[in-house]
Amino acid sequence: MVEDLRLDSLEGVGPVTTRKLSDAGVHNVMDLIVRGPVEIKSKTLITRLDHIKPFGV
């Protein structure tokens, strides 16, 4: 299930990005989907999300 997928299983998400997202309350792929790029950017100061690749691409 999507909520069980770890953030670091996504291409382009390493330990630093995983830590920033986790500190902002984003702990899995479902959290990433639900929150969306605007909320994530405002909470994490991560300015680029375009390097994160969806599964199978």
C-alpha positions in Angstrom: 0.0 0.0 0.0 1.1 3.6 -0.7 1.1 4.6 3.0 3.6 1.8 3.7 6.1 3.0 1.1 9.1 4.7 2.6 10.2 8.1 1.3 13.7 6.9 0.6 12.3 4.3 -1.8 11.7 7.2 -4.2 14.4 8.0 -6.7 16.0 11.3 -5.8 15.1 11.2 -2.1 18.2 10.6 0.1 18.8 10.8 3.8 18.9 14.6 4.0 15.5 15.0 2.2 14.0 12.2 4.2 15.0 13.9 7.4 13.7 17.2 6.4 10.4 15.7 5.3 10.1 13.6 8.5 10.8 16.7 10.7 7.9 18.4 8.9 5.5 15.4 9.6 5.9 13.7 6.2 6.7 10.1 7.0 5.7 8.1 4.0 4.5 8.4 0.4 0.9 8.9 1.3 1.8 11.9 3.5 3.8 13.3 0.5 0.7 12.9 -1.7 -1.8 14.4 0.7 0.3 17.4 1.7 1.3 18.4 -1.8 4.2 20.5 -3.0 3.1 23.9 -1.6 2.6 22.7 2.0 5.8 20.7 1.9 7.8 23.6 0.6 6.5 25.9 3.3 7.2 23.5 6.1 10.6 22.2 4.9 12.2 24.9 2.9 12.8 22.3 0.2 12.5 24.4 -2.9 12.9 21.7 -5.6 10.7 18.6 -5.8 11.0 18.0 -9.5 14.0 15.6 -9.0 11.7 13.1 -7.2 10.6 10.5 -9.7 7.2 8.7 -9.5 7.3 4.9 -9.4 7.9 3.2 -12.7 9.1 6.3 -14.6 
